[in-house]
Amino acid sequence: MTDLTRMSASRLHDLFVRGEVSSREITEAHLDRIVSRDDDIHAFLSLTPERALRQADEADLRRRAGETMGPLGGVPVAVKDIIVTKDVPTTAASRILQGWVPPYDATCVERLGISGMPVLGKTNLDEFAMGSSTETSAYVRTVNPHDRERVPGGSSGGSAAAVAAYEAPCALGSETGGSVRQPSAYCGVVGVKPTYGRVSRFGLIAFSSSMDQIGPLARTVEDAARLLGVVAGADERDMTSAHVPVPDYAAALGKGVRGLAFAMPDAFTDLAQPAVAEATEAAAHVLEEGGARRVEVDLSSVAYALQVYYIIAPAEASSNLARFDGVRYGPRRGGDDLMDMYLSSRGEGFGAEVKRRIMLGTFALSEGYVDAFYRRAQEVRRRLRDDFARAFESVDFLLTPTTPDLPFKLGAHTDDPLAMYAEDIMTIPANLVGVPAMNLPAMKSEGLPIGVQLIGRPFTEALLFQVASHLEAALPGAPLDGASGGGIQA
């Protein structure tokens, strides 16, 4: 039989439904692949083989009983280690949560189980999702499967690398400022940030609550569409969850782009390196050949998005991470008094980048500065949201680069936080305004993936999948179903 790890998640599901391959066989193949490859990639922080095989056996029993499962039933999945999993350690890649075993599953993990998808394990990330390279993890540094001297992006770098290295057919990540799309671009996979509220955040360890969102990563547009369909939907346990019907995303594929209007705002494209700009223009050409119309829009306020994000996100992080103090959560360190205990517990438990952002956020919220920084940032955020809404009066979607450059070398930005922050300059706006956005592999330069980004109106994920499927068929992006590897080191 063809190597099961090289097949798309959708094809694996179809084979499973027809009884040509069992979920156990699919799951065992991927577990074997992880064991043989992950010592080099370090995509995973922990594996759950017993749980995965038990879930696979349950899926096989359900299929034989004629039970209907989800659109990826029988197909294993990886889960970012900031998403809570019952009886499986969840660390957020931080020492302060080392050894914590949650007593419940996140809503999205529950839905994976209901859909018949075994969980292979928990993937690496930047500590508490704070980073753009997966280098701030307290445990291990993940590398890019296309070039092991380069970063996979972050913070969902473990999930992106696992999918790119054929260790998982698909994965869940999370993002606050681009942490699904940016590593997807660097690793040459599809990554989706749904509309804020489309996927429940219950069980997602909070970084910035007004921007955090769980999203799928996969090797094909169809796989990503099916996986989003599994985890999307309202949840009474999440007060920000949107009560908006979830369509059949896969049904939108293959409809073409004729009659649609799109824009390529200069505020994005002017920041891209030549190879990235070339890939984006190539995507625009494909759209125009397919009958889409290019329109000019003004999104000059995007120039302020990075500054606004690095006020609001650290401010919310400062509040959300206050609970990890050695009393409520996290290991308690000794001290002569309460302040010493706090300083010891948080000082030893948190890494440098997390402490940096907590201090930034605490400063922005402090008396005498909250009006000058935090409230002013929220005012600019409102203007940015209004400008996006105005742009979408003229177009159906935006086409932009996902990142300004190619994957950078390991350690290149470790001592330069501002350069690291700038890696998210093109993905942050969608998080600030809460709209859906997607990375799609477009082409390669010097063997390294380049992604393009689609941004849509709220709750138009189906339209983005429709456009992405048209582009996927024409652009020489990531390896698709049955591909030989597309430059990924075997």
N, C-alpha and C positions, 0 to 999 in steps of 0.2 A: 504494500500500500504506500501511496505517496506520503511523505513526511507530514504528519498532522500539524506540526507546529508552523508549517509554511502556508497553511490554508487560512483564508479569512474566517472570521467568527461566523459570518452568515453562511458560508459554505459548510462549515463544521456543523452548525445547527441543522441545516437541511439534510446532511448525511445522517445525523443523529435521529431526526424525525422519521426518516425512511428506514431506520434500523440497520443501516450499513456500517455504523460504528457506534460504540457505546460511549456514554459520558465518561465512564471509568477509563477507557482507552485514551480518550482525548486528554483527560486530566493527567493520567500517568505520563503521557508523552511530554506534556509541558513541565511537569515536576522533574522529569529526567533532564530536560533541556536546562532548567534552572540549576540543577545540581552540577551539570557539566560546564555551564557557561558563567554562572553568576559570580564566581570567585574573581573573574576579570572585570565584570560590569558593575557589580555591587548595586543592582537595582533594588534588591529586597533587604529589609531589615529583619524580617522573620518569615518563615514558611509555616503553613498549616496543612501538612500532607494528610494527617488523619482526618481532620475536618473536611478537607476537600474531597477525599475519596469517599467518605461517608455521604457527603452531599451528592457526589456523582452517582453512587449506588442508588440513592433515593430517586434521583432523576431518571435513572434507567428503569426502576420499578414503576415510576409514574408513567413513563412512556409505554411500557408493556401493558399497563392497565388502561391505556387509551386516554389518559388525562391530558388535557391541553395545558401547555406551559407557555412561557413568554416567548418573545421573538428571538431570543438567544438561549432558549432552554437547552441544557446539556453542555453548554460552553463555559469553561472556567474563566475567571476574571481575577485581576489583581486590584488591591485597594490601598490607597495612600494611607500611611500610618498617622494621619491626623483625623481619620474617620473611625469612630468607636466601633469595636467588634467584641461581642460577648465572649468571655472566657479566653480571649486572645489579647496579649499585651498590646497596648496602644501608647506610644511614647511621644508622638509629635516630634521625633528625632531629638528629644531633649533629655538631659540627665535628670531634670526635675520630675519627670514622669517615668523614669526607669523602673520597671517592675510593676507598673499599674496595669491591672487586669479588669476591664470594665465588666459590670454585671448585666449589660444590655447591648443590643445592636443599634446602630444608627438606622434611621428610617430607610435610607438608600440600601443598606446592607440587608435589611429585612426584605426589601423588594427584590433584591438579587436572589435570595433564598426562595421566595414565592415563585419567582420566574424559573427556578431550576438551574441556577448558575453557581457552581462551586467556587469558593474563594481560595485561591492558591496561596495567598500570603499578603503581608503588608509591605508596601514599598517605601523606599527612602525619600527624604525631603529635606529642604532647608528647615532648620529648627523653628518650630511653630509657624512654618510657611513663610518665614522672613528671609528672603534671598532670591536670587535669580540664577543660581548655578548649582544648587544642591551641595555646595561646599561648606555651608554652615551647620550641617548635620553633626550632632555630637558623637556619632558612632562610626560613620564610614563615608567616603567620598565616592559618589557615583560618577562614572565616566560615560562619554558619548559612544555608543556602539559603532558609529561611523568612523571615529577617530579617537582612540583612547587617551590622547593627549589633550582632548578638548572637553569642555563641560557639556552636560546634557541639557542645560537650562534648569530653571527652577521656578517655583519651589517643587513642582510635581515632576522633578527630574527622574525619580525612580520609576514612576508609572510610565513616563514617556520612553525611557530606556528599556524597560521590560517589554513593551510592545514592539519597539524597533528591533530589539535583539531576538524576537520570536520566543521570548520566555513566557509571554501571555498573549492570547488573541486580542484582548482588550483590557482596559483598566479604568478605574475611577481616580480622578484627581480633584483638587480644589484650587480655586484661585481667588485672589483679592485684587490683584493688579495685573493679571496676565499669566498666572502660574500654571494654567493648563495650556494656553495657546503658545506662549514663548518656548517652553521645552518641547512642545509638539513641533514647532518650526525647526528647532535645533536638531531634533531627532528624526525628522521626516515622517511624521505621522499626523493623522487628523485629530484635532483637539477642539472641543466645543465649550464655550462659556454660555450657558443658557441665560435667559432673562432672569433678573433677580426675582426670586420667589417661585420660579418654575420647578426647582428641585428643593425638597425639604432640607433645611440645615440642622434638623434635630440629630444630634450625635456627631456633628462636625465641631471639633474644638475651635473656639472662636479666635480669630485674629482681629478683623475689623468687621463688625457685625452688619454694617450697612452696605458692605461690598462683597463679603464672602459668598461663594457659590460653588457647588459641586458640579463637575462636568465629566463627560466621557472622553477617553482617548482610544483610538483604534487605527488600524492600518488602511481602512477604506471608509468612504463616506457612508455606505450602507451600514457597515458595522456600527459606526458612531450614531447613526440615526436610530438603529434598533436598540442600542444600549440606552440612549436618552429616553426612549419610549418606556424602558423598563423602570427607570428611577424617577421619572417626572411625575408630577401630580400633587394635588393639595394634601396637606397633613395637618391635622388638628393640633399636633404637638409643636408646631412651628407657627407662631403668630404672624410671621412674615410670608408664609406660604400662600401662593396665589390660587384662588379658586377659579381657575380658567381651564376649560376642557383641554385634554391632551390629544392632539391629532395623531394619526398614523404617519409618523415622519417618513418612513420608508416609501409610503405611497406617493410622496412628492418627487421621488427620484426619476430622472429620465424625461421630465416634462419640457426641458429646454429653457431658453432664456428670451425667446422672441417676445418683443413688446415690453420688456422690462427696462427701466432706466436706472443707471448707476452713476456714481461720482467717484473721482479719485482726488480727494482734497489735498491741496499743496502742503497744508500743515503736516501731513504725514509723509508724502513722497519726497519732499525737499530734504528730509533727514536721512534718507536711505543711501547706503553705499551703492556704487554703480551696479554690482551684480544683483543686488536686491531690487533696485529700481528696474533693471532689465526684466527680471522675473515678473514683477508686478505689471509692467507694460505688456509683456507677453500674454498674461492672463486677460488684460483688458482687450487685447486684440482678438482673443478667442471669443470673448463675450460679444464683441461687435460683429464678428463673423457669424455668430449665432443669432443675430437679430436684436441684441440689446443696444440701447442708446446711451451714449456718454453725455452727462450733464455737468455743468459747473455749479458748485456750491461753495459758500463761504463758511469755513469752520476755523477761523483764525483764533478763536478762544481756546482751541486745543493746545496752543503754546503755553497755557498756564496750568494744564492738567497735571503735569509731573509735580509742580510745586504744591498744588492743592492736595494731591494725594499724600504727599509726605508731610502734611500737617494733619489731615483727617485720619489716615490709617494709623499712625503712631499714637494719636490721641485715643482712638478706640482701643488699640492694643494695650495702652497703659491701664485702661479701665478693666478690660477683659482678663489681663494677666495678673491683676492684683490678687486674685484668689490663690495663686500659687505662692504661698507665703510660709510654708512649713507648718501651718496650723490647719487650714482647710484642705489644701492639696499640696503635694510635694513632700520630700523628706525634710524632717526637722533637724537643723544643725544646732549645736550647743552655743551658748552665749551667756554673758553675765546678766543681761536684762532683755526685755522684749525687743528693743531696737537691735541689739547685737544678734539676736536670733533671726530677725528678719534679714539683716545684712548678710549673715552667714548662709542662711537657707537660700535666698535668692541670688546672692553673689556667686555661690558655688554651683547652684543648679542651672542658672541661665548662662548661655554663651554670650560672646561679645556683641554680636549683631542684635540679639534680642534685648540686651541691656541698653544698647545704643538707642533702639527705637522706643523703648519704655521711657527713657530719659527725655527724648525728643517730645513724646506725647505728653508727658507730665509737665514739661515746660510750656507747651502750647496751651494747656488747660489751666495753668497757674494764674493766680490773681494778678491782675495788671497786664496779662498777655492774652487772655482768652478772647477778648474782643478784637485785638489787633491781629491775631493769628487764626484761631479756630473759627470764630464766627465769620470773619472775612473770607476764609476759605470756603465755608458753606455757602456764602453769597455767590462766589465765583462758580461753585459747583452748580448752583441753580441756573446761572447764566449759561453754563456749558450744556446743561440739560435742555434749556430753551433753544439753544442754537442747533442742537441735534434734531429736536422736534421740527424746527423750521426747515432744516435740510431735507428731512424725510417727507416734507410736503411736495418736494420736487423729484425725489428719487425713491426707488424701492429698496436699494441697499448701497452700501459704500464698499469700495475695493481699495485696500491699502496694503503696504508691507506689514508683516506681523512683527518683525524686528528690524532695527536699523542696519544690522550687520550679520555676518556669519557667526557660527559658534566660536567663542573665543577660547584661548588656551587656559588650561587649569592653572589657577593662581594668578591670572593676569590682572584681576580686579580685587584680589583679596585685601590689599592694603589701600584701596581707593573706593570707599563706599559710594561716592557720588557717581563714579563711572559705572558701578554695579547698578545703582538705581536707574541710570539712564537707559539700561537695557530694556526697561518696560515702558519706554516713552510712547510707544505706539499701541500698547494694549490697555494701558490705564484708563483712557477716556471711556471705554465701554463699561468698565466697572463703576466709574463715578456716576454715570447716567443710568446704569441698570439695564442696558439693552443687550440683546444676544450678539455674540460674535464667534467666529470660527477660524481656526487656522487650517489651511489646506496646503499640502506639499505641492510646490509648483515645478521646481527643477533643482539641479545641483550645480555647484561651482567648485571645482577642485575636489570633487567627491563629497562635498558637504551639502546638506539639504538647505533649501531656501523655501520659506513659506509665504503665502499671501493670506491676507485677512479679509473676511467678509463680515460686515456689521449691518444689522437690520433694526427695524422698529421693534418695540417690545412684543414678545410672543410670536415672532415671525420666524422661528427656528425652521419650520417646514420650508419656507421660501429659501433660506440659506442653504439647506440641504439640496434643494432643487438646483440652485445655482452651482453649488459645489460639485454635484454629480456631473454637470455639464463640463465644468473645468477639468475634473478628474479624468474624464475620457479623452481629453485633448492635450493635457500637460504632462511632461515627462517627470513626474514627481516621485513619490515613494513607491516601493515595490508593492504590487497588488497581489491578488489571489494567485498562489502557485508560483510567484516570482522566485528568481534564483538568489535574491538577497540584496540587490541594488547597492552594492558597495559595502554592506554591513559585514564586518569581519566574522567569519564562521567560527 
